[in-house]
């Protein structure tokens, strides 16, 4: 297995900068997820590691080897694509064996590897079928199997679950995580789905417009986003962002959102004193706003009255789309709420979990 290192890597297509000065280390045996919206540069980054795109500037290392000029077939990587890319005229066995045959592996070794991979993926009974006879999930397993038999240093996966239905995606997320634990190999995984990133990655790389925005463990990025983009992209429903000013009353700090204000906890933001009287972006996740009726003894300085524009029951919980003056925000509350469309309710802002961002730079205020 191998570490992968991108050293100030840039990729341009004419005047368009697809990846801008990316420096990133993927550790040996790590499951690293590149996540971001379409056009952010994540797939281009993966294709440069694979050798399918040339690096404009910078260097890429796999292990200790500089691979900028190494052809894809000699990089000892295996790539799994979004569209599976199976050979329709071959059965599952031969689809999985094809790469090994090209490399002139002995028949016995090919048979051993294919059957081991099929057993790992639970597709032993499908080896004689053609791709057209398989479901989407089965085809995805075959594509994974074809990569596994290679026993490469690095697996590259480009949105491999995006063609599957929602239920199957959940199942395959679990399967891929278990597979990584069994194989103990380096995996670089590209997705636009932040749920996949949160549930599968050892670390997440959030990208936007060719730039790496933040790198860290899933919960670290969720709890301590570096900027407004990362805060809004990671988490579902997305974080609420409210225009506000920081005010000080006595020894206490508040965020004044024009039509209401809530108290900030002491020592939550070391630099908050620098922003007294200044405009900021007040960020709070929907799960950190709750129905006052469901919170025992809430502090009065964190309670806000709001109108329920829409109440969406989700089964175990409910989403409340709320408004207060010019401000609109979403609360994710327990299903026991008695809130109804058009009703006026009181909600509690858990500002222990709140975030502040600089209005101009959109960077987090710590």
DRENVOVO-255832 format. One record per residue (C-alpha): chain; x, y, z; residue in three letters; residue number from 1. Coordinates in pm, whole numbers, padded with zeros to 5 digits. Layout:
<rs>
[r A [X Y Z] ALA NUM],
...
</rs>
This chain:
<rs>
[r A [00000 00000 00000] UNK 1],
[r A [00112 00361 -00035] UNK 2],
[r A [00094 00720 00069] UNK 3],
[r A [-00004 00972 -00200] UNK 4],
[r A [00132 01325 -00189] UNK 5],
[r A [00025 01623 -00401] UNK 6],
[r A [00287 01898 -00386] UNK 7],
[r A [00151 02238 -00503] UNK 8],
[r A [-00042 02078 -00788] UNK 9],
[r A [-00218 02300 -01043] UNK 10],
[r A [-00421 02197 -01347] UNK 11],
[r A [-00539 02440 -01613] UNK 12],
[r A [-00754 02392 -01921] UNK 13],
[r A [-00674 02693 -02139] UNK 14],
[r A [-00758 02995 -01923] UNK 15],
[r A [-00959 02791 -01674] UNK 16],
[r A [-00786 02687 -01351] UNK 17],
[r A [-00947 02357 -01251] UNK 18],
[r A [-00719 02283 -00954] UNK 19],
[r A [-00526 02566 -00791] UNK 20],
[r A [-00203 02501 -00600] UNK 21],
[r A [-00330 02194 -00411] UNK 22],
[r A [-00102 02045 -00148] UNK 23],
[r A [-00239 01732 00015] UNK 24],
[r A [-00109 01416 00181] UNK 25],
[r A [-00316 01097 00171] UNK 26],
[r A [-00174 00864 00433] UNK 27],
[r A [-00104 00495 00380] UNK 28],
[r A [-00425 00289 00433] UNK 29],
[r A [-00636 00604 00469] UNK 30],
[r A [-00988 00646 00330] UNK 31],
[r A [-00984 01006 00209] UNK 32],
[r A [-01290 01171 00053] UNK 33],
[r A [-01278 01467 -00186] UNK 34],
[r A [-01611 01647 -00166] UNK 35],
[r A [-01755 01960 -00321] UNK 36],
[r A [-02006 02087 -00577] UNK 37],
[r A [-01982 02014 -00949] UNK 38],
[r A [-01689 02193 -01109] UNK 39],
[r A [-01486 02230 -00789] UNK 40],
[r A [-01189 02025 -00920] UNK 41],
[r A [-01230 01703 -00722] UNK 42],
[r A [-01256 01464 -01021] UNK 43],
[r A [-00973 01646 -01200] UNK 44],
[r A [-00757 01594 -00890] UNK 45],
[r A [-00839 01223 -00893] UNK 46],
[r A [-00768 01195 -01267] UNK 47],
[r A [-00426 01358 -01219] UNK 48],
[r A [-00340 01099 -00953] UNK 49],
[r A [-00455 00828 -01197] UNK 50],
[r A [-00249 00975 -01480] UNK 51],
[r A [-00553 01045 -01697] UNK 52],
[r A [-00480 01419 -01684] UNK 53],
[r A [-00137 01579 -01703] UNK 54],
[r A [-00023 01804 -01418] UNK 55],
[r A [00026 02166 -01530] UNK 56],
[r A [00244 02258 -01231] UNK 57],
[r A [00358 02074 -00917] UNK 58],
[r A [00435 01711 -00842] UNK 59],
[r A [00244 01396 -00750] UNK 60],
[r A [00407 01114 -00555] UNK 61],
[r A [00275 00762 -00499] UNK 62],
[r A [00486 00608 -00227] UNK 63],
[r A [00827 00768 -00279] UNK 64],
[r A [00796 00771 -00658] UNK 65],
[r A [00737 01089 -00859] UNK 66],
[r A [00466 00984 -01106] UNK 67],
[r A [00415 01300 -01316] UNK 68],
[r A [00553 01127 -01625] UNK 69],
[r A [00459 00768 -01533] UNK 70],
[r A [00178 00627 -01758] UNK 71],
[r A [-00143 00517 -01582] UNK 72],
[r A [-00077 00144 -01635] UNK 73],
[r A [00251 00170 -01444] UNK 74],
[r A [00122 00367 -01143] UNK 75],
[r A [-00013 00059 -00961] UNK 76],
[r A [-00354 00215 -00907] UNK 77],
[r A [-00706 00088 -00976] UNK 78],
[r A [-00995 00319 -01060] UNK 79],
[r A [-01368 00261 -01016] UNK 80],
[r A [-01587 00487 -01229] UNK 81],
[r A [-01939 00623 -01188] UNK 82],
[r A [-02067 00427 -01490] UNK 83],
[r A [-01906 00090 -01392] UNK 84],
[r A [-01744 00053 -01740] UNK 85],
[r A [-01802 -00323 -01759] UNK 86],
[r A [-01751 -00518 -02083] UNK 87],
[r A [-02105 -00618 -02192] UNK 88],
[r A [-01996 -00927 -02389] UNK 89],
[r A [-01801 -01080 -02097] UNK 90],
[r A [-01943 -01257 -01794] UNK 91],
[r A [-01862 -01136 -01443] UNK 92],
[r A [-01567 -01373 -01402] UNK 93],
[r A [-01396 -01250 -01719] UNK 94],
[r A [-01473 -00885 -01646] UNK 95],
[r A [-01289 -00925 -01316] UNK 96],
[r A [-01008 -01132 -01466] UNK 97],
[r A [-00946 -00919 -01775] UNK 98],
[r A [-00685 -00685 -01626] UNK 99],
[r A [-00488 -00975 -01483] UNK 100],
[r A [-00494 -01155 -01819] UNK 101],
[r A [-00348 -00848 -01988] UNK 102],
[r A [-00066 -00857 -01736] UNK 103],
[r A [-00010 -01226 -01814] UNK 104],
[r A [-00078 -01357 -01463] UNK 105],
[r A [-00083 -01739 -01435] UNK 106],
[r A [-00430 -01892 -01472] UNK 107],
[r A [-00424 -02037 -01121] UNK 108],
[r A [-00340 -01696 -00969] UNK 109],
[r A [-00616 -01527 -01170] UNK 110],
[r A [-00870 -01785 -01057] UNK 111],
[r A [-00762 -01750 -00694] UNK 112],
[r A [-00784 -01369 -00694] UNK 113],
[r A [-01118 -01353 -00877] UNK 114],
[r A [-01282 -01604 -00645] UNK 115],
[r A [-01142 -01437 -00333] UNK 116],
[r A [-01269 -01097 -00447] UNK 117],
[r A [-01609 -01245 -00539] UNK 118],
[r A [-01634 -01401 -00193] UNK 119],
[r A [-01538 -01071 -00026] UNK 120],
[r A [-01808 -00887 -00223] UNK 121],
[r A [-02075 -01158 -00197] UNK 122],
[r A [-02104 -01212 -00573] UNK 123],
[r A [-01980 -01572 -00598] UNK 124],
[r A [-02314 -01682 -00748] UNK 125],
[r A [-02295 -01416 -01022] UNK 126],
[r A [-01967 -01513 -01188] UNK 127],
[r A [-02135 -01666 -01495] UNK 128],
[r A [-02377 -01380 -01558] UNK 129],
[r A [-02340 -01098 -01811] UNK 130],
[r A [-02363 -00733 -01693] UNK 131],
[r A [-02711 -00689 -01848] UNK 132],
[r A [-02838 -00962 -01613] UNK 133],
[r A [-02724 -00771 -01302] UNK 134],
[r A [-02883 -00499 -01090] UNK 135],
[r A [-02710 -00164 -01039] UNK 136],
[r A [-02571 -00269 -00701] UNK 137],
[r A [-02440 -00597 -00842] UNK 138],
[r A [-02270 -00418 -01131] UNK 139],
[r A [-02106 -00183 -00882] UNK 140],
[r A [-01973 -00482 -00688] UNK 141],
[r A [-01830 -00630 -01008] UNK 142],
[r A [-01656 -00299 -01087] UNK 143],
[r A [-01512 -00300 -00733] UNK 144],
[r A [-01410 -00664 -00774] UNK 145],
[r A [-01222 -00584 -01094] UNK 146],
[r A [-01025 -00323 -00898] UNK 147],
[r A [-00967 -00548 -00596] UNK 148],
[r A [-00813 -00838 -00793] UNK 149],
[r A [-00540 -00603 -00909] UNK 150],
[r A [-00423 -00561 -00547] UNK 151],
[r A [-00308 -00206 -00627] UNK 152],
[r A [-00129 00037 -00401] UNK 153],
[r A [-00415 00288 -00428] UNK 154],
[r A [-00786 00268 -00511] UNK 155],
[r A [-00938 00570 -00685] UNK 156],
[r A [-01318 00595 -00683] UNK 157],
[r A [-01503 00860 -00883] UNK 158],
[r A [-01863 00893 -00755] UNK 159],
[r A [-01916 00514 -00772] UNK 160],
[r A [-02256 00519 -00596] UNK 161],
[r A [-02424 00811 -00773] UNK 162],
[r A [-02615 00586 -01018] UNK 163],
[r A [-02774 00381 -00739] UNK 164],
[r A [-03109 00445 -00571] UNK 165],
[r A [-03114 00595 -00220] UNK 166],
[r A [-03161 00267 -00030] UNK 167],
[r A [-02886 00090 -00222] UNK 168],
[r A [-02649 00384 -00174] UNK 169],
[r A [-02687 00350 00203] UNK 170],
[r A [-02613 -00022 00182] UNK 171],
[r A [-02313 00024 -00048] UNK 172],
[r A [-02168 00297 00177] UNK 173],
[r A [-02158 00041 00455] UNK 174],
[r A [-02014 -00224 00222] UNK 175],
[r A [-01734 00006 00105] UNK 176],
[r A [-01641 00099 00462] UNK 177],
[r A [-01628 -00270 00561] UNK 178],
[r A [-01426 -00346 00248] UNK 179],
[r A [-01172 -00079 00339] UNK 180],
[r A [-01139 -00224 00689] UNK 181],
[r A [-01075 -00571 00543] UNK 182],
[r A [-00835 -00470 00265] UNK 183],
[r A [-00647 -00204 00467] UNK 184],
[r A [-00562 -00015 00150] UNK 185],
[r A [-00537 00352 00052] UNK 186],
[r A [-00862 00483 -00098] UNK 187],
[r A [-00924 00825 -00254] UNK 188],
[r A [-01296 00871 -00304] UNK 189],
[r A [-01470 01154 -00493] UNK 190],
[r A [-01831 01253 -00423] UNK 191],
[r A [-02060 01557 -00428] UNK 192],
[r A [-02270 01396 -00152] UNK 193],
[r A [-02171 01532 00190] UNK 194],
[r A [-02352 01242 00362] UNK 195],
[r A [-02120 00994 00188] UNK 196],
[r A [-01822 01205 00288] UNK 197],
[r A [-01930 01226 00654] UNK 198],
[r A [-02008 00856 00692] UNK 199],
[r A [-01719 00700 00500] UNK 200],
[r A [-01407 00913 00518] UNK 201],
[r A [-01126 00898 00772] UNK 202],
[r A [-01068 01253 00656] UNK 203],
[r A [-01257 01488 00424] UNK 204],
[r A [-01116 01740 00177] UNK 205],
[r A [-01372 02011 00097] UNK 206],
[r A [-01308 02183 -00238] UNK 207],
[r A [-01454 02488 -00411] UNK 208],
[r A [-01352 02656 -00738] UNK 209],
[r A [-01031 02454 -00758] UNK 210],
[r A [-00914 02544 -00408] UNK 211],
[r A [-00894 02317 -00105] UNK 212],
[r A [-01110 02487 00159] UNK 213],
[r A [-01051 02260 00458] UNK 214],
[r A [-00905 01918 00541] UNK 215],
[r A [-00995 01724 00853] UNK 216],
[r A [-01185 01442 01020] UNK 217],
[r A [-01561 01448 00949] UNK 218],
[r A [-01669 01563 01295] UNK 219],
[r A [-01388 01819 01312] UNK 220],
[r A [-01508 01982 00989] UNK 221],
[r A [-01871 01959 01101] UNK 222],
[r A [-01803 02114 01442] UNK 223],
[r A [-01530 02362 01344] UNK 224],
[r A [-01576 02478 00983] UNK 225],
[r A [-01313 02723 00864] UNK 226],
[r A [-01546 02937 00655] UNK 227],
[r A [-01906 02996 00545] UNK 228],
[r A [-01878 02767 00242] UNK 229],
[r A [-01761 02464 00443] UNK 230],
[r A [-02018 02533 00716] UNK 231],
[r A [-02300 02545 00463] UNK 232],
[r A [-02187 02252 00252] UNK 233],
[r A [-02137 02000 00534] UNK 234],
[r A [-02452 01911 00726] UNK 235],
[r A [-02813 01844 00631] UNK 236],
[r A [-03027 02051 00648] UNK 237],
[r A [-02765 02318 00585] UNK 238],
[r A [-02650 02557 00857] UNK 239],
[r A [-02859 02872 00906] UNK 240],
[r A [-02676 03197 00829] UNK 241],
[r A [-02819 03518 00977] UNK 242],
[r A [-02694 03874 00930] UNK 243],
[r A [-02611 04013 01272] UNK 244],
[r A [-02404 04255 01480] UNK 245],
[r A [-02206 04177 01792] UNK 246],
[r A [-02312 04387 02090] UNK 247],
[r A [-02189 04397 02447] UNK 248],
[r A [-02413 04452 02749] UNK 249],
[r A [-02223 04460 03076] UNK 250],
[r A [-01984 04166 03064] UNK 251],
[r A [-02199 03968 02818] UNK 252],
[r A [-02188 03945 02439] UNK 253],
[r A [-02494 03909 02218] UNK 254],
[r A [-02563 03866 01849] UNK 255],
[r A [-02822 04121 01742] UNK 256],
[r A [-03016 03994 01439] UNK 257],
[r A [-03224 04317 01414] UNK 258],
[r A [-03559 04163 01511] UNK 259],
[r A [-03417 03955 01797] UNK 260],
[r A [-03094 03897 01986] UNK 261],
[r A [-02947 03599 02168] UNK 262],
[r A [-02668 03574 02420] UNK 263],
[r A [-02336 03414 02333] UNK 264],
[r A [-02175 03183 02589] UNK 265],
[r A [-01874 03310 02777] UNK 266],
[r A [-01536 03201 02635] UNK 267],
[r A [-01693 03049 02320] UNK 268],
[r A [-01526 03303 02089] UNK 269],
[r A [-01189 03438 02202] UNK 270],
[r A [-01186 03714 01937] UNK 271],
[r A [-01548 03826 01975] UNK 272],
[r A [-01437 04148 02147] UNK 273],
[r A [-01275 04263 01821] UNK 274],
[r A [-01617 04262 01653] UNK 275],
[r A [-01824 04473 01894] UNK 276],
[r A [-02058 04688 01684] UNK 277],
[r A [-01947 04519 01362] UNK 278],
[r A [-02153 04314 01120] UNK 279],
[r A [-02095 03938 01129] UNK 280],
[r A [-02258 03624 00993] UNK 281],
[r A [-02423 03426 01273] UNK 282],
[r A [-02430 03054 01192] UNK 283],
[r A [-02631 02791 01375] UNK 284],
[r A [-02727 02442 01264] UNK 285],
[r A [-03098 02344 01254] UNK 286],
[r A [-03044 02074 01518] UNK 287],
[r A [-02923 02343 01759] UNK 288],
[r A [-03257 02527 01750] UNK 289],
[r A [-03529 02353 01951] UNK 290],
[r A [-03894 02392 02042] UNK 291],
[r A [-03903 02567 02383] UNK 292],
[r A [-04181 02332 02499] UNK 293],
[r A [-03940 02039 02465] UNK 294],
[r A [-03648 02200 02651] UNK 295],
[r A [-03648 02193 03033] UNK 296],
[r A [-03559 02529 03191] UNK 297],
[r A [-03416 02707 02885] UNK 298],
[r A [-03221 03031 02952] UNK 299],
[r A [-03446 03328 02871] UNK 300],
[r A [-03167 03512 02683] UNK 301],
[r A [-03160 03238 02418] UNK 302],
[r A [-03536 03215 02354] UNK 303],
[r A [-03677 03362 02032] UNK 304],
[r A [-04039 03395 01919] UNK 305],
[r A [-04093 03292 01556] UNK 306],
[r A [-04369 03212 01308] UNK 307],
[r A [-04387 02862 01160] UNK 308],
[r A [-04402 02911 00782] UNK 309],
[r A [-04389 02536 00707] UNK 310],
[r A [-04375 02231 00932] UNK 311],
[r A [-04234 01916 00769] UNK 312],
[r A [-04285 01593 00968] UNK 313],
[r A [-03999 01351 00895] UNK 314],
[r A [-04103 01062 01119] UNK 315],
[r A [-03859 01064 01409] UNK 316],
[r A [-03814 01442 01384] UNK 317],
[r A [-03964 01751 01221] UNK 318],
[r A [-03822 02042 01024] UNK 319],
[r A [-03967 02381 01111] UNK 320],
[r A [-03918 02662 00859] UNK 321],
[r A [-03938 02973 01075] UNK 322],
[r A [-03933 03349 01035] UNK 323],
[r A [-03885 03644 01265] UNK 324],
[r A [-03889 03987 01102] UNK 325],
[r A [-03643 03982 00810] UNK 326],
[r A [-03474 03662 00932] UNK 327],
[r A [-03564 03311 00818] UNK 328],
[r A [-03416 02992 00961] UNK 329],
[r A [-03476 02619 00994] UNK 330],
[r A [-03509 02420 01317] UNK 331],
[r A [-03473 02043 01338] UNK 332],
[r A [-03683 01938 01637] UNK 333],
[r A [-03826 01630 01802] UNK 334],
[r A [-04135 01483 01634] UNK 335],
[r A [-04328 01551 01958] UNK 336],
[r A [-04349 01919 01868] UNK 337],
[r A [-04700 02064 01851] UNK 338],
[r A [-04596 02333 01602] UNK 339],
[r A [-04825 02378 01302] UNK 340],
[r A [-04814 02588 00985] UNK 341],
[r A [-04883 02953 01062] UNK 342],
[r A [-04849 02914 01439] UNK 343],
[r A [-04634 03136 01656] UNK 344],
[r A [-04392 02942 01876] UNK 345],
[r A [-04090 03000 02093] UNK 346],
[r A [-03761 02832 02005] UNK 347],
[r A [-03434 02802 02196] UNK 348],
[r A [-03100 02881 02028] UNK 349],
[r A [-02823 02658 02165] UNK 350],
[r A [-02551 02918 02119] UNK 351],
[r A [-02296 02687 02284] UNK 352],
[r A [-02288 02532 01934] UNK 353],
[r A [-02314 02857 01736] UNK 354],
[r A [-02061 02994 01486] UNK 355],
[r A [-01954 03346 01390] UNK 356],
[r A [-01800 03441 01057] UNK 357],
[r A [-01634 03761 00940] UNK 358],
[r A [-01875 03943 00709] UNK 359],
[r A [-01606 04039 00455] UNK 360],
[r A [-01376 03735 00446] UNK 361],
[r A [-01643 03477 00544] UNK 362],
[r A [-01376 03311 00759] UNK 363],
[r A [-01462 03168 01101] UNK 364],
[r A [-01421 03386 01408] UNK 365],
[r A [-01277 03159 01675] UNK 366],
</rs>
